[in-house]
């Protein structure tokens, strides 16, 4: 499912216009992005948790030349599925 299909599905499920559904999705993505950029996490009970993970600096290797290179420490967005989402994906109620 792509964003357009998601907007159509949300509009049909909530009985709202596609424009309103698109604004809602854009707003949700913006809020999640801003919250994670601050280093905070978002928990949606039953669905999952969006959080920021830390990656330590490490030494990597260029696969073409074999030369070692330093990879800087970084932060990344992580998602952990909640119990209800896991159950739904596994076909359980």
Secondary structure, 3 states (H helix, E strand, C coil): CCHHHHHHHHHHHHCCCHHHHHHHHHHHHHHHHHHHHCCCCEEECCCEEEEEEEECCEEEECCCCCCEEEECCEEEEEEEECHHHHHHHCCCC
